[in-house]
Structures are given as C-alpha cells and as structure tokens.
Amino acid sequence: MDNVSFTIGIPAKNEENNIRHTLLSIFKNICFMEQKLHYNYEIIVYVNNSVDATNLIAEKVLKNNNIKDYKVFKRSEELV
C-alpha cells in the first residue's frame, strides 16, 4: 500500500478545558489506524485570540505524546 499523508487542523479559542481531551482522542484514533496503514501526518493547532492557556496546553500534550510533526500557532488580536 502507498504511503498516505494528511494534516489534521484544529481551530481553538479559549479551549483550555477541552484541548487536551480533543488531542488525546485524535491520538487514540491515529494509533488504531497505524496498525493497518502506513502514513505520515502533521497536526496543526490554530489558537485564535485566546485569553487562556489553550496554546500552552496543546504544546505540552503534543510534545508529551511524541508527535514529531506539529505546529501550534497563536494569533492575538491587537488593538489599534
């Protein structure tokens, strides 16, 4: 079977109470799929105007689960 590549994009805003569970649920499904398929994937979490620790929690969970290809982008709205 050919290698499959895909990206999982997760938009988040003020989700510090949910982002850990969301990411762990994704990992659980990826592990199940890895038993049957060979693939490469990346996870991108786009944190938009959060005032909580969503981005820090996402970074920690991704790092602690040995995800090699991930990015966490944080956008803050700047007042002009």
C-alpha positions in Angstrom: 0.0 0.0 0.0 1.2 3.5 -0.8 2.1 5.9 2.0 -0.7 8.3 2.9 0.0 11.8 4.1 -2.5 14.1 5.8 -2.9 17.1 8.0 -5.2 17.4 11.0 -6.2 21.1 11.6 -7.7 22.1 14.9 -9.1 25.6 15.3 -9.3 26.6 19.0 -10.3 29.7 21.0 -10.4 29.6 24.8 -10.4 25.8 24.9 -8.0 25.1 27.8 -10.7 22.8 29.4 -11.2 20.8 26.2 -8.0 20.8 24.1 -6.3 18.0 26.0 -9.2 15.7 25.6 -9.5 16.6 21.9 -5.9 15.9 21.1 -5.9 12.6 23.1 -8.9 11.4 21.3 -7.2 12.1 18.0 -4.1 10.2 19.1 -6.2 7.2 20.1 -7.7 7.1 16.6 -4.4 7.6 14.9 -2.9 4.7 16.9 -5.7 2.4 15.9 -5.2 3.4 12.2 -1.4 2.9 12.4 -2.0 -0.8 13.0 -3.5 -1.1 9.5 -1.9 1.7 7.4 1.4 3.3 6.9 1.2 7.1 6.8 2.7 10.4 7.6 0.7 13.1 9.3 1.0 16.5 10.9 -1.2 18.2 13.5 -1.7 22.0 13.4 -3.5 23.8 16.2 -4.5 27.3 15.4 -5.3 29.2 18.5 -7.2 32.4 17.7 -7.5 35.3 20.1 -7.5 33.1 23.2 -7.1 34.7 26.6 -6.4 31.4 28.4 -3.7 28.7 28.2 -5.0 26.8 25.2 -1.8 27.1 23.3 0.4 26.1 26.2 -1.7 23.0 26.9 -1.7 22.0 23.3 2.1 22.3 23.0 2.5 20.2 26.2 0.2 17.5 25.1 1.7 17.2 21.6 5.2 17.2 23.0 4.4 14.6 25.7 2.8 12.2 23.2 5.9 12.2 20.9 4.2 13.8 18.0 7.0 14.7 15.7 5.3 16.9 13.2 3.2 19.5 14.8 2.7 23.3 15.0 0.8 25.4 17.4 0.0 28.9 16.0 -1.3 31.6 18.4 -2.9 34.7 17.0 -3.6 37.6 19.3 -5.9 40.4 18.3 -4.0 43.6 18.6 -5.9 46.8 19.4 -5.0 49.7 17.2 
